[in-house]
């Protein structure tokens, strides 16, 4: 291609007569002189552009793949962290084993603090609700707050307000100390546990019969 262009250019500029050397022929001659260089530069430019395009595509693909792996690993870590937190919360929320000695103190306090005036445990409704199964219906923190701060609970807690609307009697503050409240709650837990065990025994007997 280069030799051909040189031959045409030399012919047009050297061997043609002055009459034929009009602007058109001269333009063609000039083009033929520079066409190999222009073509070469153009080809090099195209190759460079293709190379850069391919390099950019590879780089972008590599970055996206790395990012995808990071997100996947991060997602796995997040799921693992969530599971660990959930397990820790379950352990933290799990109540301690039933302390029968503490439950015995709670039974005595249940009587001396006047709880029996408004509540029974499995004996039906009085002026207040029957407390059978209360440790299964309500969480222990709620029960403790209701024993220690009944006035505040009746103002702010929706469940306490609903109970007041049902029974129309406000639970009075009996000035129970926190450790006494724990003993009363342990007594309620013991009674609910006993009731549950009785239910299991009755069910097993009925199945055998």
PyMOL CGO cylinders between C-alpha atoms (Angstrom):
from pymol import cmd
from pymol.cgo import CYLINDER

trace = [
    CYLINDER, 0.00, 0.00, 0.00, 2.82, 2.41, 0.93, 0.3, 1, 1, 1, 1, 1, 1,
    CYLINDER, 2.82, 2.41, 0.93, 4.81, 1.69, -2.28, 0.3, 1, 1, 1, 1, 1, 1,
    CYLINDER, 4.81, 1.69, -2.28, 1.70, 2.10, -4.39, 0.3, 1, 1, 1, 1, 1, 1,
    CYLINDER, 1.70, 2.10, -4.39, 0.93, 5.47, -2.80, 0.3, 1, 1, 1, 1, 1, 1,
    CYLINDER, 0.93, 5.47, -2.80, 4.51, 6.68, -3.35, 0.3, 1, 1, 1, 1, 1, 1,
    CYLINDER, 4.51, 6.68, -3.35, 4.45, 5.68, -7.01, 0.3, 1, 1, 1, 1, 1, 1,
    CYLINDER, 4.45, 5.68, -7.01, 1.16, 7.45, -7.65, 0.3, 1, 1, 1, 1, 1, 1,
    CYLINDER, 1.16, 7.45, -7.65, 2.32, 10.54, -5.80, 0.3, 1, 1, 1, 1, 1, 1,
    CYLINDER, 2.32, 10.54, -5.80, 5.63, 10.74, -7.65, 0.3, 1, 1, 1, 1, 1, 1,
    CYLINDER, 5.63, 10.74, -7.65, 3.91, 10.25, -10.97, 0.3, 1, 1, 1, 1, 1, 1,
    CYLINDER, 3.91, 10.25, -10.97, 1.37, 12.99, -10.32, 0.3, 1, 1, 1, 1, 1, 1,
    CYLINDER, 1.37, 12.99, -10.32, 3.93, 15.53, -9.09, 0.3, 1, 1, 1, 1, 1, 1,
    CYLINDER, 3.93, 15.53, -9.09, 6.93, 14.74, -11.31, 0.3, 1, 1, 1, 1, 1, 1,
    CYLINDER, 6.93, 14.74, -11.31, 5.88, 13.20, -14.60, 0.3, 1, 1, 1, 1, 1, 1,
    CYLINDER, 5.88, 13.20, -14.60, 2.70, 15.00, -15.36, 0.3, 1, 1, 1, 1, 1, 1,
    CYLINDER, 2.70, 15.00, -15.36, 2.84, 18.08, -17.57, 0.3, 1, 1, 1, 1, 1, 1,
    CYLINDER, 2.84, 18.08, -17.57, 2.40, 21.51, -16.04, 0.3, 1, 1, 1, 1, 1, 1,
    CYLINDER, 2.40, 21.51, -16.04, -0.98, 21.74, -17.72, 0.3, 1, 1, 1, 1, 1, 1,
    CYLINDER, -0.98, 21.74, -17.72, -2.15, 18.65, -15.89, 0.3, 1, 1, 1, 1, 1, 1,
    CYLINDER, -2.15, 18.65, -15.89, -0.85, 19.96, -12.61, 0.3, 1, 1, 1, 1, 1, 1,
    CYLINDER, -0.85, 19.96, -12.61, -4.11, 21.47, -11.61, 0.3, 1, 1, 1, 1, 1, 1,
    CYLINDER, -4.11, 21.47, -11.61, -5.22, 21.68, -7.97, 0.3, 1, 1, 1, 1, 1, 1,
    CYLINDER, -5.22, 21.68, -7.97, -7.13, 18.43, -8.18, 0.3, 1, 1, 1, 1, 1, 1,
    CYLINDER, -7.13, 18.43, -8.18, -4.08, 16.41, -9.21, 0.3, 1, 1, 1, 1, 1, 1,
    CYLINDER, -4.08, 16.41, -9.21, -1.92, 18.20, -6.64, 0.3, 1, 1, 1, 1, 1, 1,
    CYLINDER, -1.92, 18.20, -6.64, -4.47, 17.44, -3.92, 0.3, 1, 1, 1, 1, 1, 1,
    CYLINDER, -4.47, 17.44, -3.92, -4.48, 13.82, -4.94, 0.3, 1, 1, 1, 1, 1, 1,
    CYLINDER, -4.48, 13.82, -4.94, -0.67, 13.78, -4.91, 0.3, 1, 1, 1, 1, 1, 1,
    CYLINDER, -0.67, 13.78, -4.91, -0.53, 15.29, -1.44, 0.3, 1, 1, 1, 1, 1, 1,
    CYLINDER, -0.53, 15.29, -1.44, -3.10, 12.81, -0.22, 0.3, 1, 1, 1, 1, 1, 1,
    CYLINDER, -3.10, 12.81, -0.22, -1.11, 9.89, -1.57, 0.3, 1, 1, 1, 1, 1, 1,
    CYLINDER, -1.11, 9.89, -1.57, 2.02, 11.23, 0.14, 0.3, 1, 1, 1, 1, 1, 1,
    CYLINDER, 2.02, 11.23, 0.14, 0.43, 11.40, 3.54, 0.3, 1, 1, 1, 1, 1, 1,
    CYLINDER, 0.43, 11.40, 3.54, -2.15, 8.62, 3.25, 0.3, 1, 1, 1, 1, 1, 1,
    CYLINDER, -2.15, 8.62, 3.25, 0.13, 5.86, 4.57, 0.3, 1, 1, 1, 1, 1, 1,
    CYLINDER, 0.13, 5.86, 4.57, 0.97, 7.94, 7.67, 0.3, 1, 1, 1, 1, 1, 1,
    CYLINDER, 0.97, 7.94, 7.67, -2.65, 8.89, 8.23, 0.3, 1, 1, 1, 1, 1, 1,
    CYLINDER, -2.65, 8.89, 8.23, -3.79, 5.33, 7.73, 0.3, 1, 1, 1, 1, 1, 1,
    CYLINDER, -3.79, 5.33, 7.73, -1.15, 4.04, 10.08, 0.3, 1, 1, 1, 1, 1, 1,
    CYLINDER, -1.15, 4.04, 10.08, -2.02, 6.61, 12.73, 0.3, 1, 1, 1, 1, 1, 1,
    CYLINDER, -2.02, 6.61, 12.73, -5.70, 5.87, 12.30, 0.3, 1, 1, 1, 1, 1, 1,
    CYLINDER, -5.70, 5.87, 12.30, -5.11, 2.15, 12.65, 0.3, 1, 1, 1, 1, 1, 1,
    CYLINDER, -5.11, 2.15, 12.65, -2.95, 2.71, 15.73, 0.3, 1, 1, 1, 1, 1, 1,
    CYLINDER, -2.95, 2.71, 15.73, -5.64, 4.94, 17.19, 0.3, 1, 1, 1, 1, 1, 1,
    CYLINDER, -5.64, 4.94, 17.19, -8.32, 2.33, 16.54, 0.3, 1, 1, 1, 1, 1, 1,
    CYLINDER, -8.32, 2.33, 16.54, -6.15, -0.40, 18.11, 0.3, 1, 1, 1, 1, 1, 1,
    CYLINDER, -6.15, -0.40, 18.11, -5.48, 1.80, 21.15, 0.3, 1, 1, 1, 1, 1, 1,
    CYLINDER, -5.48, 1.80, 21.15, -9.17, 2.61, 21.51, 0.3, 1, 1, 1, 1, 1, 1,
    CYLINDER, -9.17, 2.61, 21.51, -10.09, -1.08, 21.26, 0.3, 1, 1, 1, 1, 1, 1,
    CYLINDER, -10.09, -1.08, 21.26, -7.39, -1.98, 23.77, 0.3, 1, 1, 1, 1, 1, 1,
    CYLINDER, -7.39, -1.98, 23.77, -8.54, 0.72, 26.21, 0.3, 1, 1, 1, 1, 1, 1,
    CYLINDER, -8.54, 0.72, 26.21, -12.16, -0.36, 25.78, 0.3, 1, 1, 1, 1, 1, 1,
    CYLINDER, -12.16, -0.36, 25.78, -11.30, -4.00, 26.46, 0.3, 1, 1, 1, 1, 1, 1,
    CYLINDER, -11.30, -4.00, 26.46, -9.13, -3.00, 29.43, 0.3, 1, 1, 1, 1, 1, 1,
    CYLINDER, -9.13, -3.00, 29.43, -11.94, -0.87, 30.89, 0.3, 1, 1, 1, 1, 1, 1,
    CYLINDER, -11.94, -0.87, 30.89, -14.47, -3.68, 30.45, 0.3, 1, 1, 1, 1, 1, 1,
    CYLINDER, -14.47, -3.68, 30.45, -12.13, -6.14, 32.18, 0.3, 1, 1, 1, 1, 1, 1,
    CYLINDER, -12.13, -6.14, 32.18, -11.43, -3.65, 34.99, 0.3, 1, 1, 1, 1, 1, 1,
    CYLINDER, -11.43, -3.65, 34.99, -15.12, -2.91, 35.54, 0.3, 1, 1, 1, 1, 1, 1,
    CYLINDER, -15.12, -2.91, 35.54, -15.95, -6.63, 35.52, 0.3, 1, 1, 1, 1, 1, 1,
    CYLINDER, -15.95, -6.63, 35.52, -13.18, -7.29, 38.05, 0.3, 1, 1, 1, 1, 1, 1,
    CYLINDER, -13.18, -7.29, 38.05, -14.36, -4.46, 40.33, 0.3, 1, 1, 1, 1, 1, 1,
    CYLINDER, -14.36, -4.46, 40.33, -17.98, -5.64, 40.17, 0.3, 1, 1, 1, 1, 1, 1,
    CYLINDER, -17.98, -5.64, 40.17, -17.00, -9.23, 40.92, 0.3, 1, 1, 1, 1, 1, 1,
    CYLINDER, -17.00, -9.23, 40.92, -14.93, -8.11, 43.91, 0.3, 1, 1, 1, 1, 1, 1,
    CYLINDER, -14.93, -8.11, 43.91, -17.76, -5.91, 45.12, 0.3, 1, 1, 1, 1, 1, 1,
    CYLINDER, -17.76, -5.91, 45.12, -20.22, -8.77, 44.74, 0.3, 1, 1, 1, 1, 1, 1,
    CYLINDER, -20.22, -8.77, 44.74, -18.00, -11.03, 46.81, 0.3, 1, 1, 1, 1, 1, 1,
    CYLINDER, -18.00, -11.03, 46.81, -17.65, -8.33, 49.48, 0.3, 1, 1, 1, 1, 1, 1,
    CYLINDER, -17.65, -8.33, 49.48, -21.41, -7.83, 49.60, 0.3, 1, 1, 1, 1, 1, 1,
    CYLINDER, -21.41, -7.83, 49.60, -21.97, -11.57, 49.83, 0.3, 1, 1, 1, 1, 1, 1,
    CYLINDER, -21.97, -11.57, 49.83, -19.44, -11.91, 52.62, 0.3, 1, 1, 1, 1, 1, 1,
    CYLINDER, -19.44, -11.91, 52.62, -20.89, -8.86, 54.35, 0.3, 1, 1, 1, 1, 1, 1,
    CYLINDER, -20.89, -8.86, 54.35, -24.38, -10.32, 53.99, 0.3, 1, 1, 1, 1, 1, 1,
    CYLINDER, -24.38, -10.32, 53.99, -23.23, -13.61, 55.45, 0.3, 1, 1, 1, 1, 1, 1,
    CYLINDER, -23.23, -13.61, 55.45, -21.57, -11.82, 58.34, 0.3, 1, 1, 1, 1, 1, 1,
    CYLINDER, -21.57, -11.82, 58.34, -24.69, -9.74, 58.90, 0.3, 1, 1, 1, 1, 1, 1,
    CYLINDER, -24.69, -9.74, 58.90, -26.89, -12.84, 58.98, 0.3, 1, 1, 1, 1, 1, 1,
    CYLINDER, -26.89, -12.84, 58.98, -24.48, -14.57, 61.36, 0.3, 1, 1, 1, 1, 1, 1,
    CYLINDER, -24.48, -14.57, 61.36, -24.38, -11.47, 63.56, 0.3, 1, 1, 1, 1, 1, 1,
    CYLINDER, -24.38, -11.47, 63.56, -28.19, -11.34, 63.60, 0.3, 1, 1, 1, 1, 1, 1,
    CYLINDER, -28.19, -11.34, 63.60, -28.39, -14.98, 64.62, 0.3, 1, 1, 1, 1, 1, 1,
    CYLINDER, -28.39, -14.98, 64.62, -25.87, -14.42, 67.40, 0.3, 1, 1, 1, 1, 1, 1,
    CYLINDER, -25.87, -14.42, 67.40, -27.77, -11.38, 68.67, 0.3, 1, 1, 1, 1, 1, 1,
    CYLINDER, -27.77, -11.38, 68.67, -31.06, -13.30, 68.54, 0.3, 1, 1, 1, 1, 1, 1,
    CYLINDER, -31.06, -13.30, 68.54, -29.51, -16.17, 70.50, 0.3, 1, 1, 1, 1, 1, 1,
    CYLINDER, -29.51, -16.17, 70.50, -28.07, -13.77, 73.05, 0.3, 1, 1, 1, 1, 1, 1,
    CYLINDER, -28.07, -13.77, 73.05, -31.45, -12.06, 73.42, 0.3, 1, 1, 1, 1, 1, 1,
    CYLINDER, -31.45, -12.06, 73.42, -33.16, -15.40, 73.93, 0.3, 1, 1, 1, 1, 1, 1,
    CYLINDER, -33.16, -15.40, 73.93, -30.63, -16.32, 76.61, 0.3, 1, 1, 1, 1, 1, 1,
    CYLINDER, -30.63, -16.32, 76.61, -31.03, -12.89, 78.22, 0.3, 1, 1, 1, 1, 1, 1,
    CYLINDER, -31.03, -12.89, 78.22, -34.85, -13.12, 78.15, 0.3, 1, 1, 1, 1, 1, 1,
    CYLINDER, -34.85, -13.12, 78.15, -34.96, -16.70, 79.42, 0.3, 1, 1, 1, 1, 1, 1,
    CYLINDER, -34.96, -16.70, 79.42, -36.17, -16.60, 83.03, 0.3, 1, 1, 1, 1, 1, 1,
    CYLINDER, -36.17, -16.60, 83.03, -34.06, -18.20, 85.74, 0.3, 1, 1, 1, 1, 1, 1,
    CYLINDER, -34.06, -18.20, 85.74, -34.99, -21.66, 87.02, 0.3, 1, 1, 1, 1, 1, 1,
    CYLINDER, -34.99, -21.66, 87.02, -37.78, -21.78, 89.55, 0.3, 1, 1, 1, 1, 1, 1,
    CYLINDER, -37.78, -21.78, 89.55, -36.49, -21.18, 93.06, 0.3, 1, 1, 1, 1, 1, 1,
    CYLINDER, -36.49, -21.18, 93.06, -38.94, -22.99, 95.35, 0.3, 1, 1, 1, 1, 1, 1,
    CYLINDER, -38.94, -22.99, 95.35, -37.61, -21.31, 98.49, 0.3, 1, 1, 1, 1, 1, 1,
    CYLINDER, -37.61, -21.31, 98.49, -38.12, -17.89, 96.93, 0.3, 1, 1, 1, 1, 1, 1,
    CYLINDER, -38.12, -17.89, 96.93, -41.53, -18.97, 95.66, 0.3, 1, 1, 1, 1, 1, 1,
    CYLINDER, -41.53, -18.97, 95.66, -42.50, -19.88, 99.23, 0.3, 1, 1, 1, 1, 1, 1,
    CYLINDER, -42.50, -19.88, 99.23, -41.61, -16.36, 100.37, 0.3, 1, 1, 1, 1, 1, 1,
    CYLINDER, -41.61, -16.36, 100.37, -43.61, -15.03, 97.46, 0.3, 1, 1, 1, 1, 1, 1,
    CYLINDER, -43.61, -15.03, 97.46, -46.67, -17.01, 98.52, 0.3, 1, 1, 1, 1, 1, 1,
    CYLINDER, -46.67, -17.01, 98.52, -46.49, -15.45, 101.98, 0.3, 1, 1, 1, 1, 1, 1,
    CYLINDER, -46.49, -15.45, 101.98, -46.10, -11.96, 100.50, 0.3, 1, 1, 1, 1, 1, 1,
    CYLINDER, -46.10, -11.96, 100.50, -49.03, -12.59, 98.15, 0.3, 1, 1, 1, 1, 1, 1,
    CYLINDER, -49.03, -12.59, 98.15, -51.19, -12.96, 101.26, 0.3, 1, 1, 1, 1, 1, 1,
    CYLINDER, -51.19, -12.96, 101.26, -49.68, -10.29, 103.52, 0.3, 1, 1, 1, 1, 1, 1,
    CYLINDER, -49.68, -10.29, 103.52, -49.54, -7.59, 100.82, 0.3, 1, 1, 1, 1, 1, 1,
    CYLINDER, -49.54, -7.59, 100.82, -53.26, -7.91, 100.18, 0.3, 1, 1, 1, 1, 1, 1,
    CYLINDER, -53.26, -7.91, 100.18, -53.05, -9.50, 96.71, 0.3, 1, 1, 1, 1, 1, 1,
    CYLINDER, -53.05, -9.50, 96.71, -55.64, -12.13, 97.72, 0.3, 1, 1, 1, 1, 1, 1,
    CYLINDER, -55.64, -12.13, 97.72, -58.25, -9.40, 98.24, 0.3, 1, 1, 1, 1, 1, 1,
    CYLINDER, -58.25, -9.40, 98.24, -58.47, -8.80, 94.49, 0.3, 1, 1, 1, 1, 1, 1,
    CYLINDER, -58.47, -8.80, 94.49, -56.90, -11.86, 92.82, 0.3, 1, 1, 1, 1, 1, 1,
    CYLINDER, -56.90, -11.86, 92.82, -57.08, -15.62, 92.82, 0.3, 1, 1, 1, 1, 1, 1,
    CYLINDER, -57.08, -15.62, 92.82, -54.78, -18.10, 91.13, 0.3, 1, 1, 1, 1, 1, 1,
    CYLINDER, -54.78, -18.10, 91.13, -57.11, -20.45, 89.30, 0.3, 1, 1, 1, 1, 1, 1,
    CYLINDER, -57.11, -20.45, 89.30, -60.14, -19.62, 91.46, 0.3, 1, 1, 1, 1, 1, 1,
    CYLINDER, -60.14, -19.62, 91.46, -61.81, -17.24, 89.04, 0.3, 1, 1, 1, 1, 1, 1,
    CYLINDER, -61.81, -17.24, 89.04, -62.30, -13.52, 88.83, 0.3, 1, 1, 1, 1, 1, 1,
    CYLINDER, -62.30, -13.52, 88.83, -62.67, -11.26, 91.88, 0.3, 1, 1, 1, 1, 1, 1,
    CYLINDER, -62.67, -11.26, 91.88, -62.41, -7.49, 91.70, 0.3, 1, 1, 1, 1, 1, 1,
    CYLINDER, -62.41, -7.49, 91.70, -59.22, -8.09, 89.68, 0.3, 1, 1, 1, 1, 1, 1,
    CYLINDER, -59.22, -8.09, 89.68, -58.35, -10.74, 87.09, 0.3, 1, 1, 1, 1, 1, 1,
    CYLINDER, -58.35, -10.74, 87.09, -57.55, -14.37, 87.84, 0.3, 1, 1, 1, 1, 1, 1,
    CYLINDER, -57.55, -14.37, 87.84, -53.74, -14.62, 87.82, 0.3, 1, 1, 1, 1, 1, 1,
    CYLINDER, -53.74, -14.62, 87.82, -53.59, -18.25, 86.68, 0.3, 1, 1, 1, 1, 1, 1,
    CYLINDER, -53.59, -18.25, 86.68, -51.30, -18.37, 83.65, 0.3, 1, 1, 1, 1, 1, 1,
    CYLINDER, -51.30, -18.37, 83.65, -50.29, -14.72, 84.00, 0.3, 1, 1, 1, 1, 1, 1,
    CYLINDER, -50.29, -14.72, 84.00, -46.57, -15.53, 83.62, 0.3, 1, 1, 1, 1, 1, 1,
    CYLINDER, -46.57, -15.53, 83.62, -47.38, -17.06, 80.24, 0.3, 1, 1, 1, 1, 1, 1,
    CYLINDER, -47.38, -17.06, 80.24, -49.68, -14.26, 79.06, 0.3, 1, 1, 1, 1, 1, 1,
    CYLINDER, -49.68, -14.26, 79.06, -47.38, -11.41, 80.13, 0.3, 1, 1, 1, 1, 1, 1,
    CYLINDER, -47.38, -11.41, 80.13, -43.61, -11.05, 80.21, 0.3, 1, 1, 1, 1, 1, 1,
    CYLINDER, -43.61, -11.05, 80.21, -42.00, -10.95, 83.64, 0.3, 1, 1, 1, 1, 1, 1,
    CYLINDER, -42.00, -10.95, 83.64, -40.84, -7.34, 83.27, 0.3, 1, 1, 1, 1, 1, 1,
    CYLINDER, -40.84, -7.34, 83.27, -44.43, -6.22, 82.66, 0.3, 1, 1, 1, 1, 1, 1,
    CYLINDER, -44.43, -6.22, 82.66, -45.63, -8.08, 85.77, 0.3, 1, 1, 1, 1, 1, 1,
    CYLINDER, -45.63, -8.08, 85.77, -42.87, -6.54, 87.88, 0.3, 1, 1, 1, 1, 1, 1,
    CYLINDER, -42.87, -6.54, 87.88, -43.68, -3.03, 86.65, 0.3, 1, 1, 1, 1, 1, 1,
    CYLINDER, -43.68, -3.03, 86.65, -47.35, -3.61, 87.39, 0.3, 1, 1, 1, 1, 1, 1,
    CYLINDER, -47.35, -3.61, 87.39, -46.53, -4.66, 90.96, 0.3, 1, 1, 1, 1, 1, 1,
    CYLINDER, -46.53, -4.66, 90.96, -44.01, -1.89, 91.64, 0.3, 1, 1, 1, 1, 1, 1,
    CYLINDER, -44.01, -1.89, 91.64, -45.52, 1.03, 89.67, 0.3, 1, 1, 1, 1, 1, 1,
    CYLINDER, -45.52, 1.03, 89.67, -49.25, 0.40, 89.12, 0.3, 1, 1, 1, 1, 1, 1,
    CYLINDER, -49.25, 0.40, 89.12, -50.14, 4.12, 88.89, 0.3, 1, 1, 1, 1, 1, 1,
    CYLINDER, -50.14, 4.12, 88.89, -47.59, 4.81, 86.15, 0.3, 1, 1, 1, 1, 1, 1,
    CYLINDER, -47.59, 4.81, 86.15, -48.56, 1.65, 84.26, 0.3, 1, 1, 1, 1, 1, 1,
    CYLINDER, -48.56, 1.65, 84.26, -52.25, 2.63, 84.34, 0.3, 1, 1, 1, 1, 1, 1,
    CYLINDER, -52.25, 2.63, 84.34, -51.35, 5.99, 82.81, 0.3, 1, 1, 1, 1, 1, 1,
    CYLINDER, -51.35, 5.99, 82.81, -48.96, 4.81, 80.09, 0.3, 1, 1, 1, 1, 1, 1,
    CYLINDER, -48.96, 4.81, 80.09, -49.34, 1.10, 79.38, 0.3, 1, 1, 1, 1, 1, 1,
    CYLINDER, -49.34, 1.10, 79.38, -52.14, 0.17, 76.94, 0.3, 1, 1, 1, 1, 1, 1,
    CYLINDER, -52.14, 0.17, 76.94, -52.62, -3.33, 78.39, 0.3, 1, 1, 1, 1, 1, 1,
    CYLINDER, -52.62, -3.33, 78.39, -52.96, -1.95, 81.93, 0.3, 1, 1, 1, 1, 1, 1,
    CYLINDER, -52.96, -1.95, 81.93, -55.45, 0.64, 80.68, 0.3, 1, 1, 1, 1, 1, 1,
    CYLINDER, -55.45, 0.64, 80.68, -57.46, -2.08, 78.94, 0.3, 1, 1, 1, 1, 1, 1,
    CYLINDER, -57.46, -2.08, 78.94, -57.58, -4.11, 82.18, 0.3, 1, 1, 1, 1, 1, 1,
    CYLINDER, -57.58, -4.11, 82.18, -58.78, -1.04, 84.06, 0.3, 1, 1, 1, 1, 1, 1,
    CYLINDER, -58.78, -1.04, 84.06, -61.54, -0.54, 81.50, 0.3, 1, 1, 1, 1, 1, 1,
    CYLINDER, -61.54, -0.54, 81.50, -62.57, -4.19, 81.92, 0.3, 1, 1, 1, 1, 1, 1,
    CYLINDER, -62.57, -4.19, 81.92, -62.51, -4.47, 85.73, 0.3, 1, 1, 1, 1, 1, 1,
    CYLINDER, -62.51, -4.47, 85.73, -63.20, -0.81, 86.60, 0.3, 1, 1, 1, 1, 1, 1,
    CYLINDER, -63.20, -0.81, 86.60, -60.92, -1.04, 89.65, 0.3, 1, 1, 1, 1, 1, 1,
    CYLINDER, -60.92, -1.04, 89.65, -57.48, 0.53, 89.88, 0.3, 1, 1, 1, 1, 1, 1,
    CYLINDER, -57.48, 0.53, 89.88, -54.70, -1.65, 91.21, 0.3, 1, 1, 1, 1, 1, 1,
    CYLINDER, -54.70, -1.65, 91.21, -53.40, -0.03, 94.37, 0.3, 1, 1, 1, 1, 1, 1,
    CYLINDER, -53.40, -0.03, 94.37, -49.73, 0.52, 95.15, 0.3, 1, 1, 1, 1, 1, 1,
    CYLINDER, -49.73, 0.52, 95.15, -48.88, -1.85, 98.01, 0.3, 1, 1, 1, 1, 1, 1,
    CYLINDER, -48.88, -1.85, 98.01, -45.32, -0.44, 98.44, 0.3, 1, 1, 1, 1, 1, 1,
    CYLINDER, -45.32, -0.44, 98.44, -43.72, -3.71, 97.40, 0.3, 1, 1, 1, 1, 1, 1,
    CYLINDER, -43.72, -3.71, 97.40, -39.91, -3.72, 97.30, 0.3, 1, 1, 1, 1, 1, 1,
    CYLINDER, -39.91, -3.72, 97.30, -38.20, -5.01, 94.14, 0.3, 1, 1, 1, 1, 1, 1,
    CYLINDER, -38.20, -5.01, 94.14, -36.90, -8.16, 95.86, 0.3, 1, 1, 1, 1, 1, 1,
    CYLINDER, -36.90, -8.16, 95.86, -40.41, -8.81, 97.21, 0.3, 1, 1, 1, 1, 1, 1,
    CYLINDER, -40.41, -8.81, 97.21, -41.83, -8.41, 93.71, 0.3, 1, 1, 1, 1, 1, 1,
    CYLINDER, -41.83, -8.41, 93.71, -39.34, -11.00, 92.46, 0.3, 1, 1, 1, 1, 1, 1,
    CYLINDER, -39.34, -11.00, 92.46, -40.49, -13.42, 95.14, 0.3, 1, 1, 1, 1, 1, 1,
    CYLINDER, -40.49, -13.42, 95.14, -44.17, -12.90, 94.22, 0.3, 1, 1, 1, 1, 1, 1,
    CYLINDER, -44.17, -12.90, 94.22, -43.40, -13.43, 90.55, 0.3, 1, 1, 1, 1, 1, 1,
    CYLINDER, -43.40, -13.43, 90.55, -41.48, -16.62, 91.38, 0.3, 1, 1, 1, 1, 1, 1,
    CYLINDER, -41.48, -16.62, 91.38, -44.56, -17.82, 93.28, 0.3, 1, 1, 1, 1, 1, 1,
    CYLINDER, -44.56, -17.82, 93.28, -46.77, -17.09, 90.25, 0.3, 1, 1, 1, 1, 1, 1,
    CYLINDER, -46.77, -17.09, 90.25, -44.31, -18.92, 87.98, 0.3, 1, 1, 1, 1, 1, 1,
    CYLINDER, -44.31, -18.92, 87.98, -44.31, -21.93, 90.29, 0.3, 1, 1, 1, 1, 1, 1,
    CYLINDER, -44.31, -21.93, 90.29, -48.11, -22.09, 90.28, 0.3, 1, 1, 1, 1, 1, 1,
    CYLINDER, -48.11, -22.09, 90.28, -48.22, -21.83, 86.45, 0.3, 1, 1, 1, 1, 1, 1,
    CYLINDER, -48.22, -21.83, 86.45, -45.55, -24.52, 86.15, 0.3, 1, 1, 1, 1, 1, 1,
    CYLINDER, -45.55, -24.52, 86.15, -47.48, -26.85, 88.43, 0.3, 1, 1, 1, 1, 1, 1,
    CYLINDER, -47.48, -26.85, 88.43, -50.66, -26.27, 86.43, 0.3, 1, 1, 1, 1, 1, 1,
    CYLINDER, -50.66, -26.27, 86.43, -48.82, -27.03, 83.21, 0.3, 1, 1, 1, 1, 1, 1,
    CYLINDER, -48.82, -27.03, 83.21, -47.41, -30.27, 84.61, 0.3, 1, 1, 1, 1, 1, 1,
    CYLINDER, -47.41, -30.27, 84.61, -50.88, -31.30, 85.79, 0.3, 1, 1, 1, 1, 1, 1,
    CYLINDER, -50.88, -31.30, 85.79, -52.22, -30.67, 82.30, 0.3, 1, 1, 1, 1, 1, 1,
    CYLINDER, -52.22, -30.67, 82.30, -49.49, -32.86, 80.77, 0.3, 1, 1, 1, 1, 1, 1,
    CYLINDER, -49.49, -32.86, 80.77, -50.28, -35.69, 83.18, 0.3, 1, 1, 1, 1, 1, 1,
    CYLINDER, -50.28, -35.69, 83.18, -54.00, -35.50, 82.42, 0.3, 1, 1, 1, 1, 1, 1,
    CYLINDER, -54.00, -35.50, 82.42, -53.29, -35.55, 78.69, 0.3, 1, 1, 1, 1, 1, 1,
    CYLINDER, -53.29, -35.55, 78.69, -50.97, -38.55, 78.97, 0.3, 1, 1, 1, 1, 1, 1,
    CYLINDER, -50.97, -38.55, 78.97, -53.53, -40.44, 81.04, 0.3, 1, 1, 1, 1, 1, 1,
    CYLINDER, -53.53, -40.44, 81.04, -56.29, -39.71, 78.55, 0.3, 1, 1, 1, 1, 1, 1,
    CYLINDER, -56.29, -39.71, 78.55, -54.08, -40.89, 75.68, 0.3, 1, 1, 1, 1, 1, 1,
    CYLINDER, -54.08, -40.89, 75.68, -53.30, -44.17, 77.46, 0.3, 1, 1, 1, 1, 1, 1,
    CYLINDER, -53.30, -44.17, 77.46, -56.94, -44.75, 78.20, 0.3, 1, 1, 1, 1, 1, 1,
]
cmd.load_cgo(trace, "trace")
